[in-house]
Amino acid sequence: YKEIRKGIIAAILHTDVTKHNEMVKELNLLYQMHSDAFEVAEQGELADEVLTNHGQMMANVLLHCADIGNPMKPWDLCHKYAYLCIDEFFAQGDSEKKLGIPVGMLNDRDKVNRPNSQIGFIEFMIAPYVEALVLIFP
């Protein structure tokens, strides 16, 4: 029980955006170190062994993917959830303004362009992550 709980907590903590670039690097490194296992379809057992040996990393990676994966959903869901997320950011920015503290970069409704914020998110966060992920999970 304690080991499973510890793994779940670690995976949840890895949904923090500050861990994102580290995970992209870890995925690319895992692929580079074990490319022979992932490149040949007949090597399925070898790839399974590599993934099993990196179980916590895979749990972290897959939960993080679920957390940030909105742009990979069908358009109607993606659009709806993107607006809900941005509305949440704006509400936080409104609270920050009321408290007289610095407003987070994505939280200022007077400065953020919704479509451009999503384009930036996809280009700088989603694309590099998915490019690394599909090397391991084609």
Secondary structure as UniProt FT lines:
FT   HELIX           2..13
FT   TURN            14..15
FT   HELIX           17..19
FT   HELIX           20..33
FT   HELIX           35..39
FT   HELIX           41..43
FT   HELIX           44..53
FT   HELIX           55..68
FT   HELIX           70..72
FT   HELIX           75..99
FT   TURN            105..106
FT   TURN            109..111
FT   HELIX           114..121
FT   HELIX           122..126
FT   HELIX           127..136
//
